[in-house]
Amino acid sequence: MSKQKKDPEKKSGYVKERKAMAHENITYSIGKIDTLVVSVSGAGLYVVLETIRHFLQKDPNELWMVKLAGVFFVIAIIFNFISQKTSLKSATYDYMYWDAIGKEKDDDTCKKYDITSELANNQTKSFNLASIICMLIGLGLVVLFFGCFLEP
């Protein structure tokens, strides 16, 4: 009889722990790498605009590379914002999944939450990767521009 009591208690404790972790993930997902991508891309965009302002008077035809870098920085920031939205959706549905498990809701409801969370998580990973790649391409183009077009 005591074994029957322990099993629901263990399940209840595990579910509460997972709900707490899911809630922390909602908060954390708004955080780290995204801040880096937005900061670097924002700084890169500033460098691009200042470079265009400076070089516009000399030879505007040489600015294609730095303008393209600016486009990649803007795309990186946009992808980052989209990934924030999908990350929040994933964490929210993960939380709802563990809440439904804890309340012993039907399997269809739990499965729907789990699938939605997983799909949003995969979208988040894709947008994060695309954001990082765009940021790196933008940085590479800025470095290449200064390496190729600046006079020694």
C-alpha positions in Angstrom: 0.0 0.0 0.0 2.8 2.4 0.7 4.2 1.8 -2.7 1.0 3.0 -4.3 1.2 6.2 -2.3 4.8 6.8 -3.3 4.3 6.5 -7.0 1.7 9.3 -7.3 3.8 11.4 -5.0 6.9 10.9 -7.1 4.9 11.7 -10.2 3.5 14.8 -8.7 6.9 16.0 -7.6 8.4 15.3 -11.0 5.6 17.1 -12.8 6.0 20.1 -10.5 9.7 20.1 -11.1 9.2 19.9 -14.9 6.7 22.7 -14.8 9.2 24.8 -12.9 11.9 24.0 -15.4 9.6 24.9 -18.3 8.8 28.2 -16.7 12.5 28.9 -16.3 13.0 28.0 -19.9 10.5 30.7 -20.9 12.5 33.3 -19.1 15.9 32.0 -20.1 14.9 31.6 -23.8 14.5 35.4 -24.0 18.2 35.8 -23.0 21.7 34.9 -24.0 22.7 34.3 -27.6 19.9 36.5 -28.8 21.4 39.4 -26.9 24.7 38.8 -28.5 23.3 38.6 -32.0 21.3 41.7 -31.6 24.2 43.6 -30.0 26.8 42.6 -32.6 24.3 43.1 -35.5 23.3 46.5 -34.2 26.9 47.6 -33.8 27.6 46.3 -37.3 24.7 48.3 -38.7 26.1 51.4 -37.0 29.6 50.7 -38.6 27.9 50.2 -41.9 26.0 53.5 -41.7 29.0 55.4 -40.6 31.1 53.9 -43.4 28.5 54.7 -46.0 28.4 58.3 -44.7 32.2 58.6 -44.8 32.8 56.9 -48.2 29.7 58.4 -50.0 31.7 61.5 -50.9 34.7 59.4 -52.3 33.3 56.6 -54.5 29.8 55.4 -53.9 30.4 52.4 -56.3 32.7 50.8 -53.8 30.0 50.6 -51.2 28.1 47.6 -52.5 29.9 45.2 -50.1 29.2 47.3 -47.0 25.6 47.9 -48.0 25.2 44.1 -48.4 26.7 43.7 -44.9 24.0 46.1 -43.6 21.3 44.0 -45.2 22.7 40.8 -43.5 22.8 42.6 -40.2 19.2 43.7 -40.5 18.1 40.2 -41.5 20.0 38.8 -38.5 18.0 41.1 -36.2 14.7 40.2 -37.9 15.4 36.4 -37.6 16.3 36.9 -34.0 13.0 38.6 -33.2 11.2 35.7 -35.0 13.2 33.2 -33.0 12.1 35.0 -29.8 8.5 34.5 -30.7 8.9 30.8 -31.6 11.0 30.2 -28.4 8.3 31.7 -26.3 5.7 29.5 -28.0 7.8 26.4 -27.5 8.3 27.1 -23.8 4.7 28.0 -23.3 3.4 24.8 -24.8 6.0 22.8 -22.9 4.7 24.3 -19.7 1.1 23.5 -20.8 2.2 20.0 -21.5 3.6 19.4 -18.1 0.7 21.1 -16.5 -1.7 18.8 -18.4 0.3 15.8 -17.3 0.1 16.9 -13.7 -3.6 17.4 -14.0 -3.9 14.0 -15.7 -5.7 15.4 -18.8 -6.4 13.2 -21.8 -3.5 11.9 -24.0 -4.7 13.8 -27.1 -4.4 17.2 -25.2 -0.9 16.3 -23.9 0.2 15.0 -27.3 -1.0 18.3 -29.0 0.9 20.4 -26.5 4.0 18.2 -26.9 4.0 18.3 -30.7 3.4 22.1 -30.8 6.2 22.7 -28.4 8.6 20.5 -30.4 7.7 22.2 -33.7 8.2 25.6 -32.2 11.5 24.5 -30.7 12.7 23.3 -34.1 11.6 26.6 -35.6 13.5 28.5 -32.9 16.7 26.5 -33.6 16.4 27.2 -37.3 15.9 30.9 -36.8 18.7 31.1 -34.3 21.1 29.4 -36.7 20.0 31.7 -39.6 20.4 34.7 -37.4 23.9 33.7 -36.4 24.9 32.9 -40.0 23.6 36.3 -41.2 25.5 38.1 -38.5 28.7 36.3 -39.4 28.3 37.0 -43.1 27.7 40.7 -42.3 30.8 40.8 -40.1 32.8 39.0 -42.8 31.7 41.5 -45.5 32.6 44.5 -43.3 36.0 43.0 -42.6 36.5 42.2 -46.3 35.4 45.8 -47.2 37.9 47.4 -44.9 40.6 44.9 -46.1 40.0 45.5 -49.8 39.0 49.2 -50.1 41.0 51.0 -47.5 44.2 52.5 -48.7 47.3 51.5 -46.7 
